[in-house]
Amino acid sequence: MTENQGPKHKRDLTRRKVVVTGAGAVAAVGVAGGLAAGAFAGETGKAGGKNPTPKASGSSSEVCYTLTSETTEGPYYIDADKLRQDITEDKEGIPLTLSLRVIDNETCKPIVNAAVDIWHCDALGLYSGYESLSSGGGSAPTDAPSGTPTGEPPTDAPSGAPSGGTGGGGVHEEPTDDKRYLRGTWKTDRQGRVTFKTIFPGWYRGRCVHIHTKVHVDGTWTDAGYEGGTTCHTGQFFFDEESVLASAEVEPYSTSTTERTTLTEDTIYDQSGTAGGLLKLKYNKANIAKGVIGSITMGVDPEATNTGTGDAVEPSASASESATDTASPSASAS
């Protein structure tokens, strides 16, 4: 379910443009990553270990940091149309500060001036721009499982090719509304850091709790936003089961009637820890409602092209609701 990296030279893509929201937004980009300093020590890597400590390698052939897994883009990506760090808007949920760092996985040098996109569903599984296509936990069909999720695997996890939904599988869908909550793009600083303010995502049937991301390089920041460049990384961030179960006790997550896919059942997460996008989380274990800090370092190849629009697909928020339970599980959208 990962996309093969492109050749070691830049390939031109369709022109990209960020629509700046608010006067002076581009000028303010330079202060993006200050809040993220020191948030990345001790990230858990594959099999419970730790990724190598980022440091300059002796030669370009030495890999100093594990290359972060590439994933499918999903059908609900909207091309960088909100330049901002606070993407919450008026959505209710557990506050989440997402502290990211982007580095060259071979040299461990920070990727400076990259455009980082993130987008995810709200606390009840709805995506902005696609509310009519995504079926949130608060609008589940009458025969959907009720109650809050448990750590037990669901007995009717979606399987086979989705049928009856309009989520489009892994094929990109055009937006159906003008809402843009829980979406945003910001610029990495001199240390490759960028910070977003959002909420802890909810879930929908067929996928574990996750956040989508893209990293764009070699574009130009202008008064109009970010233009041109190459998408060198398309990935997803994931949350451990303990944090998701804790969130399910807090409103509005606790009102969801949608059965949940666990981290180990997910068809997109490759079970490789930090390299696969698993966030390091900090929060009050007795009261997660106070807020969560999630951090991760992404090791990317700035000379690769990874748009996430290849053959790998994942279950969409709408199509997965109507999937049959007779075939083996397969990935099909967002």
RATAFEN-V105261 format. One record per helix or strand. SS is the DSSP state (H for helix, E for strand). FROM is the first residue (numbers start at 0). TO is the last residue. If there is no record, write none. Layout:
BEGIN
<<SS:FROM:TO> <SS:FROM:TO>>
END
This chain:
BEGIN
<<H:24:30> <H:33:35> <E:43:43> <H:45:47> <E:49:49> <E:82:82> <E:85:85> <E:94:103> <E:109:109> <E:114:118> <H:136:138> <E:182:186> <E:192:198> <E:203:203> <E:206:206> <E:209:216> <E:219:221> <E:224:226> <E:229:237> <H:240:246> <H:252:254> <H:272:275> <E:277:277> <E:279:282> <H:287:289> <E:291:299> <H:318:321>>
END
